[in-house]
Amino acid sequence: MILLGTGNSEDVILIILLLSILLAILINRKLFFKILAKVNKLIIPSLYKKDIGKLKSYEKVILGYRYWVTKNSL
């Protein structure tokens, strides 16, 4: 058994839970990206009214990131 800091069996249960969540995310990749797209919609500012040629470099990075998430969620 792998035990963390305290050596309790609760740590093993926590590790198994985290690994099962990670496995579920990997299996449901589209679901993960759909949830990420919804979170991004709430957090990241919208750039649809701006001219792409006049965007600042950090805005281009945000636009590219949003495109990547949207492409993977479809």
C-alpha positions in Angstrom: 0.0 0.0 0.0 1.0 3.5 -0.7 0.5 5.7 2.3 1.0 9.5 2.4 2.1 11.8 5.2 0.1 10.5 8.2 0.0 6.8 7.1 -3.7 6.4 7.4 -5.7 4.2 5.2 -7.8 7.3 4.4 -4.9 8.5 2.2 -5.2 5.3 0.1 -8.9 6.0 -0.4 -8.2 9.6 -1.4 -5.6 8.4 -4.0 -8.1 5.9 -5.4 -10.8 8.5 -5.6 -8.5 11.0 -7.4 -7.3 8.4 -9.9 -10.9 7.3 -10.6 -11.9 11.0 -11.2 -8.9 11.4 -13.6 -9.9 8.2 -15.4 -13.5 9.4 -15.8 -12.2 12.7 -17.2 -10.0 11.0 -19.7 -12.8 8.7 -20.8 -15.3 11.6 -21.1 -12.9 14.0 -22.8 -15.7 15.8 -24.7 -17.7 16.3 -21.5 -14.6 17.7 -19.8 -14.1 20.2 -22.6 -17.8 21.2 -22.6 -17.6 22.0 -18.9 -14.4 23.9 -19.5 -16.0 25.9 -22.3 -18.9 26.9 -20.0 -16.5 27.9 -17.2 -14.4 29.9 -19.7 -17.6 31.6 -20.9 -18.1 32.9 -17.4 -14.5 33.9 -16.6 -12.8 34.9 -19.8 -13.9 38.1 -21.6 -15.6 37.9 -24.9 -13.6 39.1 -28.0 -16.2 38.7 -30.7 -16.7 42.5 -31.4 -13.0 43.2 -31.8 -11.0 43.2 -35.0 -8.6 40.2 -35.0 -5.8 42.3 -36.6 -5.9 44.9 -33.8 -5.8 42.5 -30.9 -3.0 42.7 -28.4 -0.7 39.7 -27.9 -2.4 38.5 -24.7 -5.8 38.8 -26.4 -4.6 36.6 -29.2 -3.5 34.0 -26.7 -7.0 34.1 -25.1 -8.6 33.8 -28.5 -6.4 30.9 -29.4 -7.2 29.2 -26.1 -10.9 29.6 -26.5 -10.7 28.3 -30.0 -8.8 25.2 -28.8 -11.3 24.5 -26.1 -14.3 25.0 -28.4 -12.8 22.8 -31.1 -12.2 20.0 -28.6 -15.7 20.3 -27.1 -17.4 19.8 -30.5 
